[in-house]
């Protein structure tokens, strides 16, 4: 009886692990497809408007810095945590 339950648990665990691995592969594939799409768009735009890519990256850097600063402002402060982990 216990062996049968262990086998069922092992089978369920294996099935869940396979599903997780499948989702990870699909996520990585989607990420790669998006990266290729962005690259193709930037390459095409750079051909029509020279300097597009560098301007895009500068704007992206500014937006990322703004996002990080906003996230830090809105982050709740935990007094119990050390300052480097707040």
For each residue, the residues with C-beta under 8 A, 3 or more apart:
1: 4 5
2: 5 6
3: 6 7
4: 1 7 8
5: 1 2 8 9
6: 2 3 9 10
7: 3 4 10 11
8: 4 5 11 12
9: 5 6 12 13
10: 6 7 13 14
11: 7 8 14 15
12: 8 9 15 16
13: 9 10 16 17
14: 10 11 17 18
15: 11 12 18 19
16: 12 13 19 20
17: 13 14 20 21
18: 14 15 21 22
19: 15 16 22 23
20: 16 17 23 24
21: 17 18 24 25
22: 18 19 25 26
23: 19 20 26 27
24: 20 21 27 28
25: 21 22 28 29
26: 22 23 29 30
27: 23 24 30 31
28: 24 25 31 32
29: 25 26 32 33
30: 26 27 33 34
31: 27 28 34 35
32: 28 29 35 36
33: 29 30 36 37
34: 30 31 37 38
35: 31 32 38 39
36: 32 33 39 40
37: 33 34 40 41
38: 34 35 41 42
39: 35 36 42 43
40: 36 37 43 44
41: 37 38 44 45
42: 38 39 45 46 52 53 56
43: 39 40 46 47 53
44: 40 41 47 48
45: 41 42 48 49 52 53 56
46: 42 43 49 50 51 52 53
47: 43 44
48: 44 45 52
49: 45 46 52
50: 46
51: 46 54 55
52: 42 45 46 48 49 55 56
53: 42 43 45 46 56 57
54: 51 57 58
55: 51 52 58 59
56: 42 45 52 53 59 60
57: 53 54 60 61
58: 54 55 61 62
59: 55 56 62 63
60: 56 57 63 64
61: 57 58 64 65
62: 58 59 65 66
63: 59 60 66 67
64: 60 61 67 68
65: 61 62 68 69
66: 62 63 69 70
67: 63 64 70 71
68: 64 65 71 72
69: 65 66 72 73
70: 66 67 73 74
71: 67 68 74 75
72: 68 69 75
73: 69 70
74: 70 71
75: 71 72 86
76:
77: 86
78: 81 86
79:
80:
81: 78 85 86
82: 85 86
83: 86
84:
85: 81 82
86: 75 77 78 81 82 83
